[in-house]
Amino acid sequence: MIEVEVLKFYPFELPGRRGGLVGYADVRIGDLLIIRSVKLMKNRHGGYYVQMPDVFRADRVFEPVEIISKDLMSEIRRKVVDFYRERYKIS
C-alpha cells in the first residue's frame, strides 16, 4: 500500500452546523504526488467523508483528481479523519 500523509489541515467548521464542510487537507501520496484542498465533510449523522477538490468552469463543476482505487480512497479518508480527530480532540 502506498503511504498517505496529511501535510496540513485547514479547519473550516461553522458553529451550530450538523453537517457540511469541516476543513481542507493537503495530502501526500507516497513520493508521487500531493493533492491540495481535499475536503473533509461531516454528514448530519456525525460521520465523516472526504471529497476530492473541485474546479468551477463557467456553469460546470468537475473534479480534476479521481481516485480509482477504493483502498487508496479509504486510506486517504482514514488518515484525514484521524488527523482531524487527534489534532482537534474530536471523538
Biotite code that builds the C-alpha atoms (Angstrom):
import biotite.structure as struc

atoms = struc.array([
    struc.Atom([0.000, 0.000, 0.000], chain_id="A", res_id=1, res_name="MET", atom_name="CA", element="C"),
    struc.Atom([1.203, 3.500, -0.806], chain_id="A", res_id=2, res_name="ILE", atom_name="CA", element="C"),
    struc.Atom([1.876, 5.741, 2.197], chain_id="A", res_id=3, res_name="GLU", atom_name="CA", element="C"),
    struc.Atom([-0.663, 8.514, 2.750], chain_id="A", res_id=4, res_name="VAL", atom_name="CA", element="C"),
    struc.Atom([0.223, 11.522, 4.916], chain_id="A", res_id=5, res_name="GLU", atom_name="CA", element="C"),
    struc.Atom([-1.719, 14.646, 5.855], chain_id="A", res_id=6, res_name="VAL", atom_name="CA", element="C"),
    struc.Atom([0.652, 17.576, 5.408], chain_id="A", res_id=7, res_name="LEU", atom_name="CA", element="C"),
    struc.Atom([-1.633, 20.397, 6.579], chain_id="A", res_id=8, res_name="LYS", atom_name="CA", element="C"),
    struc.Atom([-5.199, 20.787, 7.732], chain_id="A", res_id=9, res_name="PHE", atom_name="CA", element="C"),
    struc.Atom([-7.200, 23.999, 7.457], chain_id="A", res_id=10, res_name="TYR", atom_name="CA", element="C"),
    struc.Atom([-10.275, 23.870, 9.767], chain_id="A", res_id=11, res_name="PRO", atom_name="CA", element="C"),
    struc.Atom([-13.441, 25.442, 8.418], chain_id="A", res_id=12, res_name="PHE", atom_name="CA", element="C"),
    struc.Atom([-16.219, 24.301, 10.697], chain_id="A", res_id=13, res_name="GLU", atom_name="CA", element="C"),
    struc.Atom([-19.075, 26.683, 11.268], chain_id="A", res_id=14, res_name="LEU", atom_name="CA", element="C"),
    struc.Atom([-20.531, 26.532, 14.802], chain_id="A", res_id=15, res_name="PRO", atom_name="CA", element="C"),
    struc.Atom([-24.004, 25.089, 15.145], chain_id="A", res_id=16, res_name="GLY", atom_name="CA", element="C"),
    struc.Atom([-23.983, 23.173, 11.877], chain_id="A", res_id=17, res_name="ARG", atom_name="CA", element="C"),
    struc.Atom([-24.773, 19.490, 11.996], chain_id="A", res_id=18, res_name="ARG", atom_name="CA", element="C"),
    struc.Atom([-23.095, 18.652, 8.737], chain_id="A", res_id=19, res_name="GLY", atom_name="CA", element="C"),
    struc.Atom([-21.142, 20.199, 5.929], chain_id="A", res_id=20, res_name="GLY", atom_name="CA", element="C"),
    struc.Atom([-17.577, 21.299, 5.400], chain_id="A", res_id=21, res_name="LEU", atom_name="CA", element="C"),
    struc.Atom([-15.242, 20.718, 8.343], chain_id="A", res_id=22, res_name="VAL", atom_name="CA", element="C"),
    struc.Atom([-11.975, 21.697, 6.674], chain_id="A", res_id=23, res_name="GLY", atom_name="CA", element="C"),
    struc.Atom([-9.456, 21.232, 3.896], chain_id="A", res_id=24, res_name="TYR", atom_name="CA", element="C"),
    struc.Atom([-6.403, 18.967, 3.915], chain_id="A", res_id=25, res_name="ALA", atom_name="CA", element="C"),
    struc.Atom([-3.251, 18.785, 1.833], chain_id="A", res_id=26, res_name="ASP", atom_name="CA", element="C"),
    struc.Atom([-2.456, 15.080, 1.370], chain_id="A", res_id=27, res_name="VAL", atom_name="CA", element="C"),
    struc.Atom([0.775, 13.480, 0.159], chain_id="A", res_id=28, res_name="ARG", atom_name="CA", element="C"),
    struc.Atom([0.528, 10.134, -1.648], chain_id="A", res_id=29, res_name="ILE", atom_name="CA", element="C"),
    struc.Atom([3.868, 8.375, -1.263], chain_id="A", res_id=30, res_name="GLY", atom_name="CA", element="C"),
    struc.Atom([6.619, 10.197, -3.129], chain_id="A", res_id=31, res_name="ASP", atom_name="CA", element="C"),
    struc.Atom([4.295, 10.516, -6.104], chain_id="A", res_id=32, res_name="LEU", atom_name="CA", element="C"),
    struc.Atom([2.003, 13.483, -5.636], chain_id="A", res_id=33, res_name="LEU", atom_name="CA", element="C"),
    struc.Atom([0.351, 15.996, -3.334], chain_id="A", res_id=34, res_name="ILE", atom_name="CA", element="C"),
    struc.Atom([-3.366, 16.669, -3.515], chain_id="A", res_id=35, res_name="ILE", atom_name="CA", element="C"),
    struc.Atom([-4.284, 20.063, -2.103], chain_id="A", res_id=36, res_name="ARG", atom_name="CA", element="C"),
    struc.Atom([-7.700, 21.092, -0.797], chain_id="A", res_id=37, res_name="SER", atom_name="CA", element="C"),
    struc.Atom([-9.140, 17.650, -0.094], chain_id="A", res_id=38, res_name="VAL", atom_name="CA", element="C"),
    struc.Atom([-12.419, 18.439, 1.657], chain_id="A", res_id=39, res_name="LYS", atom_name="CA", element="C"),
    struc.Atom([-13.356, 16.814, 4.954], chain_id="A", res_id=40, res_name="LEU", atom_name="CA", element="C"),
    struc.Atom([-17.128, 16.726, 5.223], chain_id="A", res_id=41, res_name="MET", atom_name="CA", element="C"),
    struc.Atom([-19.379, 15.784, 8.135], chain_id="A", res_id=42, res_name="LYS", atom_name="CA", element="C"),
    struc.Atom([-22.757, 14.254, 7.449], chain_id="A", res_id=43, res_name="ASN", atom_name="CA", element="C"),
    struc.Atom([-25.783, 15.069, 9.567], chain_id="A", res_id=44, res_name="ARG", atom_name="CA", element="C"),
    struc.Atom([-25.452, 11.771, 11.441], chain_id="A", res_id=45, res_name="HIS", atom_name="CA", element="C"),
    struc.Atom([-21.943, 12.643, 12.668], chain_id="A", res_id=46, res_name="GLY", atom_name="CA", element="C"),
    struc.Atom([-19.901, 10.551, 10.223], chain_id="A", res_id=47, res_name="GLY", atom_name="CA", element="C"),
    struc.Atom([-17.056, 11.911, 8.115], chain_id="A", res_id=48, res_name="TYR", atom_name="CA", element="C"),
    struc.Atom([-16.191, 11.545, 4.451], chain_id="A", res_id=49, res_name="TYR", atom_name="CA", element="C"),
    struc.Atom([-13.764, 13.181, 2.042], chain_id="A", res_id=50, res_name="VAL", atom_name="CA", element="C"),
    struc.Atom([-14.256, 14.799, -1.344], chain_id="A", res_id=51, res_name="GLN", atom_name="CA", element="C"),
    struc.Atom([-11.555, 15.498, -3.853], chain_id="A", res_id=52, res_name="MET", atom_name="CA", element="C"),
    struc.Atom([-11.044, 19.143, -4.841], chain_id="A", res_id=53, res_name="PRO", atom_name="CA", element="C"),
    struc.Atom([-13.347, 20.523, -7.498], chain_id="A", res_id=54, res_name="ASP", atom_name="CA", element="C"),
    struc.Atom([-12.959, 23.233, -10.108], chain_id="A", res_id=55, res_name="VAL", atom_name="CA", element="C"),
    struc.Atom([-15.633, 25.605, -11.348], chain_id="A", res_id=56, res_name="PHE", atom_name="CA", element="C"),
    struc.Atom([-15.568, 26.395, -15.059], chain_id="A", res_id=57, res_name="ARG", atom_name="CA", element="C"),
    struc.Atom([-18.322, 28.575, -16.487], chain_id="A", res_id=58, res_name="ALA", atom_name="CA", element="C"),
    struc.Atom([-21.518, 26.783, -15.423], chain_id="A", res_id=59, res_name="ASP", atom_name="CA", element="C"),
    struc.Atom([-19.900, 23.406, -14.717], chain_id="A", res_id=60, res_name="ARG", atom_name="CA", element="C"),
    struc.Atom([-18.129, 21.801, -11.761], chain_id="A", res_id=61, res_name="VAL", atom_name="CA", element="C"),
    struc.Atom([-15.687, 18.938, -12.177], chain_id="A", res_id=62, res_name="PHE", atom_name="CA", element="C"),
    struc.Atom([-13.137, 17.055, -10.089], chain_id="A", res_id=63, res_name="GLU", atom_name="CA", element="C"),
    struc.Atom([-9.650, 17.187, -11.635], chain_id="A", res_id=64, res_name="PRO", atom_name="CA", element="C"),
    struc.Atom([-8.494, 14.334, -9.349], chain_id="A", res_id=65, res_name="VAL", atom_name="CA", element="C"),
    struc.Atom([-10.200, 10.956, -9.427], chain_id="A", res_id=66, res_name="GLU", atom_name="CA", element="C"),
    struc.Atom([-9.063, 8.184, -7.093], chain_id="A", res_id=67, res_name="ILE", atom_name="CA", element="C"),
    struc.Atom([-9.806, 4.895, -8.823], chain_id="A", res_id=68, res_name="ILE", atom_name="CA", element="C"),
    struc.Atom([-8.540, 2.582, -6.080], chain_id="A", res_id=69, res_name="SER", atom_name="CA", element="C"),
    struc.Atom([-11.135, 2.080, -3.340], chain_id="A", res_id=70, res_name="LYS", atom_name="CA", element="C"),
    struc.Atom([-8.346, 1.029, -0.970], chain_id="A", res_id=71, res_name="ASP", atom_name="CA", element="C"),
    struc.Atom([-6.423, 4.244, -1.577], chain_id="A", res_id=72, res_name="LEU", atom_name="CA", element="C"),
    struc.Atom([-9.561, 6.345, -1.162], chain_id="A", res_id=73, res_name="MET", atom_name="CA", element="C"),
    struc.Atom([-10.304, 4.561, 2.134], chain_id="A", res_id=74, res_name="SER", atom_name="CA", element="C"),
    struc.Atom([-6.752, 5.190, 3.322], chain_id="A", res_id=75, res_name="GLU", atom_name="CA", element="C"),
    struc.Atom([-6.988, 8.902, 2.432], chain_id="A", res_id=76, res_name="ILE", atom_name="CA", element="C"),
    struc.Atom([-10.285, 9.157, 4.311], chain_id="A", res_id=77, res_name="ARG", atom_name="CA", element="C"),
    struc.Atom([-8.896, 7.329, 7.336], chain_id="A", res_id=78, res_name="ARG", atom_name="CA", element="C"),
    struc.Atom([-5.760, 9.483, 7.514], chain_id="A", res_id=79, res_name="LYS", atom_name="CA", element="C"),
    struc.Atom([-7.638, 12.791, 7.151], chain_id="A", res_id=80, res_name="VAL", atom_name="CA", element="C"),
    struc.Atom([-10.311, 11.861, 9.708], chain_id="A", res_id=81, res_name="VAL", atom_name="CA", element="C"),
    struc.Atom([-7.729, 10.513, 12.185], chain_id="A", res_id=82, res_name="ASP", atom_name="CA", element="C"),
    struc.Atom([-5.611, 13.648, 11.773], chain_id="A", res_id=83, res_name="PHE", atom_name="CA", element="C"),
    struc.Atom([-8.635, 15.865, 12.398], chain_id="A", res_id=84, res_name="TYR", atom_name="CA", element="C"),
    struc.Atom([-9.780, 13.887, 15.447], chain_id="A", res_id=85, res_name="ARG", atom_name="CA", element="C"),
    struc.Atom([-6.299, 13.817, 17.011], chain_id="A", res_id=86, res_name="GLU", atom_name="CA", element="C"),
    struc.Atom([-5.481, 17.463, 16.316], chain_id="A", res_id=87, res_name="ARG", atom_name="CA", element="C"),
    struc.Atom([-8.841, 18.863, 17.442], chain_id="A", res_id=88, res_name="TYR", atom_name="CA", element="C"),
    struc.Atom([-9.626, 16.245, 20.135], chain_id="A", res_id=89, res_name="LYS", atom_name="CA", element="C"),
    struc.Atom([-12.811, 15.054, 18.452], chain_id="A", res_id=90, res_name="ILE", atom_name="CA", element="C"),
    struc.Atom([-14.151, 11.646, 19.495], chain_id="A", res_id=91, res_name="SER", atom_name="CA", element="C"),
])
